[in-house]
Amino acid sequence: MDGTKPVMESTTEENQEEREESKGCFECCIKCLGGVPYASLVATILCFSGVALFCGCGHVALTGTLTMLENHFSQITTDHATLTIVMQTMQYVIYGIASFFFVYGIILLAEGFYTTSAVKKELQSQFKTTVCGRCITATFVFLTYILGLAFLGIFGFSAIPVFLFYNMWTTCAAMKSPMANITDPDSICVDVRQYGIIPWNATPGKACGSTLGDICSTSEFYLSFHLYIVACAGAGATLIALIHYLMILSANWAYLRSSCNQNEYQDIKTKDDDVEEGGSKEGLNSSYS
């Protein structure tokens, strides 16, 4: 019986050590999770998703649109040479937008981690923000505001091809509908020259009747139409992410500013208390003398 006591005591100590280790790991995990800026993380995921949809779908949709125009609306190369250059330039711009927002999203996420950690440490009087840190946050607020305005214009611009393709799609659907009762299908045409996409001297420049129906049945039209819709939705998601970023950065800057003012007030109050203590001690010393 006496030989079992040391074994039981060692087992109890091992269990206690395991419980302390598991408790320490749990507290460490909770502490790490508490330092994650979830708002910035959600905005970053939304921004990456929106930019990926806008850039990927927009790039493929522009290629399909150019192919459709070359095959059906502008069969002479010189007529759509300018349009080709513009679309290729837009595709290069899409590459730049994707690269820029990938880097910018990571920077804003890192700034969210920094600000969350700084605010928590400052509340515990372990850390004080600097003027440089607040200036960086204010710079991100201004830059995100400018990018939000820019993407608002991009979102509106991306809705234009959706509108044009939708008009063509509704025209084709009306021609194929049995309720339309169209006596002369060739009188129904879609002229893309009136939108300024190609010049007025482009040949043929428009599609009518059965030719228009064949165009609407091609894979280039079907794919480009739906890709433009997804690209427009991606631009809208990116705009929402930038607005979300703007709110987060503004709130972080306000927290850092208020904490700075509070620290300055505490420093002034501490100095005043020290001066009062020194004056009272001098008064006591003079009374005793």
C-alpha positions in Angstrom: 0.0 0.0 0.0 2.8 2.4 0.8 4.4 1.8 -2.5 1.4 3.1 -4.4 1.4 6.5 -2.8 4.4 7.9 -4.7 2.9 6.6 -7.9 -0.4 8.3 -7.2 1.2 11.5 -6.2 3.4 11.6 -9.4 0.3 10.9 -11.5 -1.6 13.7 -9.9 1.3 16.1 -10.4 1.6 15.1 -14.1 -2.2 15.7 -14.6 -1.9 19.1 -12.9 1.0 20.0 -15.2 -1.0 18.9 -18.3 -4.0 21.0 -17.1 -1.7 24.0 -16.6 -0.2 23.5 -20.1 -3.5 23.2 -21.8 -4.8 26.2 -19.9 -1.7 28.2 -20.9 -2.2 27.1 -24.6 -5.9 28.1 -24.4 -5.1 31.5 -22.9 -2.5 32.0 -25.6 -5.0 31.1 -28.4 -7.6 33.5 -26.9 -5.0 36.3 -26.7 -3.9 35.7 -30.3 -7.5 35.6 -31.5 -8.2 38.8 -29.5 -5.5 40.6 -31.5 -7.0 39.8 -34.9 -8.7 42.8 -36.6 -11.7 41.0 -37.8 -13.2 44.0 -39.5 -10.1 44.6 -41.6 -9.9 40.8 -42.3 -13.5 40.8 -43.7 -12.8 43.9 -45.7 -9.6 42.4 -47.1 -11.3 39.2 -48.2 -14.1 41.2 -49.8 -11.6 43.5 -51.6 -9.6 40.5 -52.9 -12.7 38.7 -54.1 -14.1 41.8 -55.8 -10.9 42.7 -57.5 -10.4 39.1 -58.7 -13.9 39.0 -60.2 -13.6 42.4 -61.8 -10.1 41.9 -63.2 -10.5 38.3 -64.3 -13.9 38.5 -65.8 -13.3 42.0 -67.3 -10.2 40.8 -69.1 -11.9 37.8 -70.7 -15.0 39.8 -71.5 -13.0 42.5 -73.4 -11.3 39.8 -75.5 -14.7 38.2 -76.3 -16.2 41.6 -77.2 -13.3 42.4 -79.5 -13.7 39.0 -81.3 -17.4 39.6 -81.7 -17.0 43.0 -83.1 -14.3 41.9 -85.6 -16.4 39.0 -86.8 -19.8 40.7 -87.1 -19.7 44.5 -87.0 -16.3 45.7 -88.2 -14.7 43.4 -90.7 -12.1 45.9 -91.9 -9.1 46.1 -89.6 -8.5 49.8 -89.9 -12.0 50.6 -88.8 -11.5 49.1 -85.3 -7.8 49.7 -84.9 -8.4 52.4 -82.3 -10.8 50.3 -80.5 -8.3 47.4 -80.4 -5.7 49.7 -78.8 -8.2 51.0 -76.3 -9.2 47.5 -75.2 -5.6 46.3 -74.9 -4.8 49.4 -72.8 -7.7 48.6 -70.6 -6.5 45.0 -70.2 -3.1 46.3 -69.1 -4.8 48.7 -66.6 -6.6 45.7 -65.2 -3.3 44.0 -64.6 -2.1 47.1 -62.7 -5.3 47.3 -60.7 -5.0 43.7 -59.6 -1.4 44.1 -58.6 -2.0 47.3 -56.7 -5.0 46.2 -54.7 -3.2 42.9 -53.8 -0.4 44.9 -52.2 -2.7 47.6 -50.8 -5.0 45.1 -49.2 -2.1 43.4 -47.4 -0.8 46.8 -46.2 -4.2 47.8 -44.8 -4.6 44.4 -43.1 -1.1 44.9 -41.5 -2.1 48.4 -40.4 -5.3 46.9 -38.8 -3.1 44.5 -36.8 -0.8 47.3 -35.8 -3.6 49.6 -34.7 -5.5 46.9 -32.8 -2.4 46.0 -30.9 -1.5 49.6 -30.2 -5.0 50.5 -28.9 -5.0 47.4 -26.6 -1.5 48.1 -25.2 -2.3 51.8 -24.8 -5.4 50.9 -22.8 -3.0 48.9 -20.6 -0.6 51.8 -20.3 2.1 49.7 -22.0 2.5 51.6 -25.2 2.0 55.1 -26.6 1.3 56.0 -30.1 3.5 58.3 -32.0 2.7 61.2 -34.3 4.2 59.2 -37.2 1.8 56.3 -36.6 -1.2 58.7 -36.5 0.0 60.4 -39.7 0.3 57.0 -41.5 -3.3 56.1 -40.5 -4.5 59.6 -41.7 -2.7 59.1 -45.0 -4.4 55.7 -45.5 -7.8 57.4 -44.8 -7.2 60.0 -47.5 -5.8 57.4 -50.0 -8.7 55.0 -49.4 -11.2 57.9 -49.9 -9.6 58.7 -53.3 -9.6 55.1 -54.3 -13.2 54.8 -53.3 -14.1 57.7 -55.6 -12.1 56.2 -58.4 -13.8 52.8 -58.0 -17.2 54.5 -57.9 -16.4 55.7 -61.4 -15.1 52.3 -62.4 -18.3 50.7 -61.1 -20.4 53.1 -63.2 -18.2 52.5 -66.3 -18.5 48.7 -65.9 -22.3 49.0 -66.0 -22.2 50.5 -69.6 -21.3 47.2 -71.4 -23.9 45.4 -69.3 -26.5 47.8 -70.5 -25.4 47.5 -74.2 -25.4 43.7 -74.1 -28.7 43.6 -72.3 -30.3 45.8 -75.0 -29.0 43.4 -77.7 -30.1 40.3 -75.7 -33.7 41.7 -75.2 -33.9 42.5 -78.9 -33.0 39.0 -79.8 -35.4 37.6 -77.2 -38.2 39.7 -78.6 -37.5 38.5 -82.1 -37.6 34.8 -81.0 -40.7 35.3 -78.9 -43.9 33.7 -80.5 -46.0 36.6 -79.0 -44.0 39.2 -81.0 -45.8 38.6 -84.3 -43.1 40.4 -86.3 -43.8 40.5 -90.0 -40.5 41.8 -91.1 -37.6 40.6 -88.9 -35.0 42.3 -91.1 -36.4 45.7 -90.0 -35.1 45.0 -86.4 -31.5 46.0 -86.1 -28.8 46.7 -83.6 -26.4 49.4 -84.7 -23.3 49.6 -82.5 -22.0 52.6 -84.3 -24.5 54.8 -82.5 -22.7 54.0 -79.2 -19.4 55.3 -80.4 -17.7 52.0 -80.2 -16.7 51.9 -83.9 -16.8 54.8 -86.4 -19.8 55.5 -88.6 -18.0 54.3 -91.8 -17.4 50.8 -90.3 -18.7 47.9 -92.4 -21.3 46.6 -91.8 -21.7 48.4 -88.4 -25.1 46.9 -87.7 -26.8 43.5 -87.6 -30.5 42.8 -88.5 -32.9 40.0 -88.5 -31.6 36.5 -88.6 -28.0 37.8 -88.6 -28.7 39.4 -85.2 -30.2 36.2 -83.9 -27.1 34.3 -84.9 -24.9 36.7 -83.1 -26.9 36.4 -79.9 -26.4 32.6 -80.2 -22.7 32.7 -80.4 -20.5 31.7 -77.4 -18.7 35.1 -77.5 -21.9 37.0 -76.9 -23.2 34.7 -74.2 -19.9 34.5 -72.3 -19.1 38.2 -72.6 -22.6 39.2 -71.4 -22.4 37.2 -68.3 -18.8 38.0 -67.6 -19.6 41.7 -67.8 -22.3 41.2 -65.2 -19.9 39.4 -62.9 -17.2 42.1 -63.4 -19.7 44.8 -62.5 -20.7 42.9 -59.4 -16.9 42.6 -58.5 -16.5 46.3 -58.9 -19.4 46.9 -56.6 -17.9 44.5 -54.0 -14.6 46.3 -54.2 -16.3 49.6 -53.7 -18.1 48.2 -50.6 -14.8 46.9 -49.3 -13.2 50.4 -49.8 -16.0 52.0 -47.9 -15.6 49.4 -45.1 -11.9 50.1 -45.1 -12.6 53.9 -44.8 -14.9 53.4 -41.8 -12.3 51.1 -40.1 -9.4 53.5 -40.7 -11.4 56.5 -39.5 -12.4 54.7 -36.3 -8.8 53.6 -35.7 -7.5 57.2 -36.2 -10.2 58.5 -33.8 -9.2 55.9 -31.2 -5.5 56.7 -31.5 -6.2 60.5 -31.4 -8.4 60.2 -28.3 -5.8 57.9 -26.6 -3.1 60.5 -27.4 -5.2 63.3 -25.8 -5.9 61.1 -22.8 -2.2 60.4 -22.3 -1.3 64.0 -22.6 -3.9 64.9 -20.0 -2.6 62.2 -17.7 1.0 63.5 -18.1 -0.1 67.0 -17.3 -2.1 65.9 -14.3 0.9 63.8 -13.1 3.2 66.8 -13.3 0.7 69.0 -11.5 0.4 66.4 -8.7 4.2 66.2 -8.4 4.4 70.0 -8.2 1.7 70.1 -5.5 3.4 67.3 -3.5 6.7 69.1 -3.7 5.1 72.3 -2.5 3.4 70.6 0.4 6.6 68.9 1.4 8.5 72.2 1.4 5.7 73.7 3.5 6.0 70.9 6.1 9.8 71.2 6.2 9.6 74.9 6.8 7.1 74.5 9.6 9.2 72.0 11.4 12.3 74.2 11.1 
